[in-house]
Amino acid sequence: MRYYLHYVPGRIRIETPVIHENPPAAAQLETFMKTVPGIKSVETEIITGSAVMYFDEKVLTKDRLITILEKHDYFRRDQAETLDQEIEEGAEKVIKVIADAVLE
């Protein structure tokens, strides 16, 4: 299981091994995050280990939210992948396949 982060203004989705197939940890994350000023809602999915949080960016910044998650051991920014990284890695694979086919 990996750490993953996707952000759009007012919404962040993380994947974390901490709540993956762990209902008590997922419930604890939801309960805790709902006490954080600026959090509007939290939804967890234990099968994928993901949590989606909607928040008021006038009250809580993305970076502050991630820091809170890290401080409470729900997330590891230094180990997280982003959608941009996944797209880049996928594009590199496609380019290699095309290059190999052209050069054969």
SETORNU-563441 format. One line per field, with one value per residue: residue number from 1; residue in one letter; y, z, x of N, C-alpha, C in turn. Coordinates in steps of 0.2 Angstrom, whole numbers, plus 2048, in hexadecimal, padded with zeros to 3 digits. Layout:
BEGIN
num NUM | ...;
residuo A | ...;
n_y Y | ...;
n_z Z | ...;
n_x X | ...;
ca_y Y | ...;
ca_z Z | ...;
ca_x X | ...;
c_y Y | ...;
c_z Z | ...;
c_x X | ...;
REM end
This chain:
BEGIN
num 1 | 2 | 3 | 4 | 5 | 6 | 7 | 8 | 9 | 10 | 11 | 12 | 13 | 14 | 15 | 16 | 17 | 18 | 19 | 20 | 21 | 22 | 23 | 24 | 25 | 26 | 27 | 28 | 29 | 30 | 31 | 32 | 33 | 34 | 35 | 36 | 37 | 38 | 39 | 40 | 41 | 42 | 43 | 44 | 45 | 46 | 47 | 48 | 49 | 50 | 51 | 52 | 53 | 54 | 55 | 56 | 57 | 58 | 59 | 60 | 61 | 62 | 63 | 64 | 65 | 66 | 67 | 68 | 69 | 70 | 71 | 72 | 73 | 74 | 75 | 76 | 77 | 78 | 79 | 80 | 81 | 82 | 83 | 84 | 85 | 86 | 87 | 88 | 89 | 90 | 91 | 92 | 93 | 94 | 95 | 96 | 97 | 98 | 99 | 100 | 101 | 102 | 103 | 104;
residuo M | R | Y | Y | L | H | Y | V | P | G | R | I | R | I | E | T | P | V | I | H | E | N | P | P | A | A | A | Q | L | E | T | F | M | K | T | V | P | G | I | K | S | V | E | T | E | I | I | T | G | S | A | V | M | Y | F | D | E | K | V | L | T | K | D | R | L | I | T | I | L | E | K | H | D | Y | F | R | R | D | Q | A | E | T | L | D | Q | E | I | E | E | G | A | E | K | V | I | K | V | I | A | D | A | V | L | E;
n_y 7FA | 80B | 81D | 82A | 839 | 844 | 854 | 861 | 871 | 874 | 866 | 857 | 848 | 83A | 82B | 81E | 812 | 811 | 811 | 807 | 7F9 | 7FA | 7FD | 803 | 80C | 814 | 81A | 821 | 82A | 831 | 837 | 83E | 848 | 84F | 857 | 861 | 872 | 879 | 86E | 867 | 85B | 849 | 83A | 829 | 81A | 80A | 7FF | 804 | 80C | 81A | 82B | 838 | 849 | 858 | 869 | 87A | 886 | 892 | 891 | 886 | 881 | 877 | 872 | 873 | 86A | 85E | 85E | 85C | 850 | 848 | 84B | 843 | 837 | 831 | 833 | 834 | 83F | 83F | 833 | 833 | 831 | 83A | 83F | 845 | 83F | 832 | 834 | 838 | 82D | 823 | 829 | 829 | 81B | 818 | 81F | 818 | 80C | 80F | 815 | 809 | 801 | 809 | 809 | 7FC;
n_z 800 | 7FC | 7FF | 7F9 | 7F1 | 7EC | 7E7 | 7E5 | 7E5 | 7F5 | 7F7 | 7FC | 7F8 | 800 | 7FF | 80B | 814 | 821 | 823 | 81B | 819 | 826 | 831 | 83E | 83E | 834 | 838 | 843 | 83D | 835 | 840 | 847 | 83D | 83A | 845 | 842 | 83F | 831 | 829 | 81F | 81C | 81D | 815 | 816 | 80E | 811 | 809 | 7FF | 806 | 806 | 809 | 808 | 809 | 80C | 80C | 813 | 80C | 810 | 81D | 820 | 819 | 80B | 80D | 81B | 81F | 81A | 822 | 82F | 82D | 82C | 838 | 841 | 83D | 832 | 825 | 819 | 812 | 80C | 806 | 7FD | 7EE | 7DF | 7D4 | 7C9 | 7C9 | 7C6 | 7BA | 7B3 | 7B4 | 7AD | 7A0 | 79D | 79C | 791 | 787 | 787 | 782 | 775 | 770 | 770 | 767 | 75B | 759 | 756;
n_x 804 | 802 | 807 | 7FD | 7F8 | 7EC | 7E7 | 7DB | 7D4 | 7CD | 7CB | 7D2 | 7DA | 7E0 | 7EA | 7ED | 7F7 | 7F4 | 7E6 | 7E2 | 7D8 | 7D5 | 7C9 | 7C7 | 7D2 | 7CF | 7C2 | 7C7 | 7CF | 7C6 | 7BD | 7C7 | 7CB | 7C0 | 7C0 | 7C8 | 7CB | 7C3 | 7C1 | 7B5 | 7AF | 7B2 | 7B6 | 7B9 | 7C1 | 7C3 | 7C7 | 7CF | 7D7 | 7D6 | 7D3 | 7C8 | 7C7 | 7BE | 7C0 | 7C1 | 7CA | 7CD | 7CE | 7D6 | 7E5 | 7EC | 7F9 | 7FA | 7F0 | 7F5 | 801 | 7FB | 7F5 | 801 | 807 | 7FF | 802 | 7FB | 7FE | 80C | 815 | 821 | 822 | 818 | 80F | 809 | 7FB | 801 | 80E | 80A | 805 | 810 | 819 | 811 | 811 | 81E | 820 | 818 | 81E | 82B | 826 | 822 | 82D | 836 | 82E | 82F | 83D | 840;
ca_y 800 | 811 | 823 | 82E | 83F | 848 | 85A | 866 | 876 | 872 | 85F | 853 | 841 | 836 | 823 | 81D | 80C | 811 | 80F | 802 | 7F3 | 7FB | 801 | 807 | 812 | 819 | 81D | 825 | 830 | 835 | 83A | 843 | 84D | 853 | 85C | 866 | 878 | 87A | 868 | 867 | 854 | 844 | 833 | 824 | 814 | 806 | 7FB | 807 | 810 | 821 | 830 | 83F | 84F | 85E | 86E | 881 | 888 | 898 | 88F | 881 | 880 | 870 | 870 | 873 | 864 | 859 | 85E | 859 | 848 | 846 | 84B | 83E | 830 | 82F | 835 | 835 | 844 | 83E | 82D | 833 | 832 | 83F | 83E | 848 | 83A | 82C | 835 | 838 | 826 | 820 | 82C | 826 | 814 | 818 | 822 | 813 | 807 | 812 | 815 | 802 | 7FF | 80C | 807 | 7F5;
ca_z 800 | 7FC | 800 | 7F3 | 7F2 | 7E7 | 7E9 | 7E1 | 7EA | 7F9 | 7F7 | 7FB | 7F9 | 801 | 801 | 810 | 816 | 828 | 824 | 816 | 81C | 82D | 832 | 844 | 83D | 82F | 83C | 847 | 838 | 834 | 846 | 848 | 838 | 83B | 84A | 840 | 83C | 82A | 826 | 81E | 81C | 81C | 813 | 815 | 80B | 813 | 804 | 7FB | 80A | 804 | 80D | 805 | 80E | 809 | 811 | 812 | 80B | 813 | 824 | 820 | 812 | 809 | 811 | 822 | 820 | 81A | 828 | 834 | 82C | 82D | 840 | 844 | 83A | 82C | 81E | 818 | 80C | 808 | 802 | 7F9 | 7E7 | 7DD | 7CE | 7C5 | 7C9 | 7C3 | 7B3 | 7B0 | 7B3 | 7A8 | 79A | 79C | 79A | 78A | 783 | 786 | 77E | 76E | 76D | 76E | 761 | 755 | 758 | 754;
ca_x 800 | 806 | 804 | 7FB | 7F5 | 7E9 | 7E4 | 7D7 | 7D2 | 7C8 | 7CA | 7D8 | 7D9 | 7E6 | 7EA | 7F2 | 7F7 | 7F1 | 7DF | 7E0 | 7D5 | 7D5 | 7C4 | 7C8 | 7D6 | 7CB | 7BE | 7CB | 7D1 | 7C0 | 7BC | 7CC | 7CC | 7BA | 7C1 | 7CD | 7C7 | 7C4 | 7BF | 7AE | 7AD | 7B7 | 7B4 | 7BF | 7BF | 7C8 | 7C9 | 7D4 | 7DB | 7D6 | 7CF | 7C6 | 7C5 | 7BC | 7C2 | 7C1 | 7D1 | 7CE | 7D0 | 7DB | 7E9 | 7ED | 7FF | 7F8 | 7EC | 7FA | 805 | 7F7 | 7F5 | 807 | 808 | 7FB | 804 | 7F6 | 801 | 813 | 816 | 828 | 821 | 811 | 80E | 803 | 7F9 | 806 | 813 | 808 | 804 | 817 | 81B | 80E | 813 | 825 | 81F | 815 | 824 | 82F | 823 | 822 | 834 | 838 | 82B | 832 | 844 | 841;
c_y 806 | 817 | 827 | 834 | 842 | 84E | 85E | 86B | 874 | 86B | 85C | 84C | 83E | 82F | 822 | 816 | 80B | 80F | 80A | 7FC | 7F4 | 800 | 805 | 80D | 817 | 81D | 822 | 82B | 834 | 83A | 840 | 849 | 851 | 858 | 862 | 86C | 878 | 874 | 868 | 85F | 84F | 83D | 82F | 81E | 80F | 801 | 7FE | 80B | 817 | 825 | 836 | 844 | 855 | 864 | 875 | 884 | 88F | 897 | 88B | 880 | 879 | 86E | 86F | 86C | 85E | 858 | 85B | 852 | 845 | 845 | 845 | 837 | 82D | 82F | 836 | 839 | 841 | 837 | 82D | 834 | 837 | 83C | 840 | 842 | 834 | 82E | 835 | 831 | 822 | 823 | 829 | 81F | 814 | 81A | 81C | 80E | 809 | 812 | 80E | 800 | 802 | 80A | 800 | 7F4;
c_z 800 | 7FE | 7FA | 7F5 | 7EC | 7EA | 7E4 | 7E7 | 7EE | 7FA | 7F7 | 7FC | 7FA | 801 | 806 | 813 | 81D | 828 | 81F | 81A | 824 | 830 | 839 | 842 | 838 | 833 | 840 | 843 | 837 | 83A | 847 | 843 | 838 | 841 | 848 | 83D | 835 | 826 | 825 | 81F | 81B | 81A | 813 | 811 | 80D | 80E | 800 | 800 | 809 | 809 | 809 | 80A | 80A | 80E | 80F | 812 | 80E | 81B | 824 | 819 | 811 | 80D | 818 | 823 | 81F | 820 | 82E | 834 | 82E | 835 | 843 | 841 | 835 | 825 | 81E | 811 | 808 | 805 | 7FD | 7F2 | 7E5 | 7D7 | 7C8 | 7C4 | 7C5 | 7BB | 7AF | 7AF | 7AE | 7A1 | 798 | 799 | 793 | 785 | 781 | 781 | 776 | 76C | 76C | 768 | 75A | 754 | 756 | 74D;
c_x 804 | 803 | 803 | 7F7 | 7F2 | 7E5 | 7E0 | 7D5 | 7CC | 7C7 | 7D1 | 7D6 | 7DF | 7E5 | 7EF | 7F1 | 7F4 | 7EA | 7DD | 7DE | 7D6 | 7CF | 7C4 | 7CD | 7D3 | 7C6 | 7C1 | 7CD | 7CB | 7BE | 7C1 | 7CC | 7C6 | 7BB | 7C5 | 7C9 | 7C9 | 7C2 | 7B8 | 7AB | 7B3 | 7B4 | 7BA | 7BC | 7C5 | 7CB | 7CF | 7D9 | 7DB | 7D1 | 7CE | 7C4 | 7C4 | 7BD | 7C2 | 7C8 | 7D2 | 7D0 | 7D6 | 7DF | 7EA | 7F4 | 7FE | 7F4 | 7F1 | 7FE | 801 | 7F6 | 7FB | 809 | 805 | 7FC | 7FF | 7F9 | 808 | 814 | 81C | 827 | 81B | 813 | 809 | 801 | 7FE | 80C | 811 | 807 | 80B | 81A | 818 | 810 | 81A | 825 | 81D | 81B | 829 | 82D | 823 | 829 | 837 | 835 | 82E | 839 | 845 | 842;
REM end
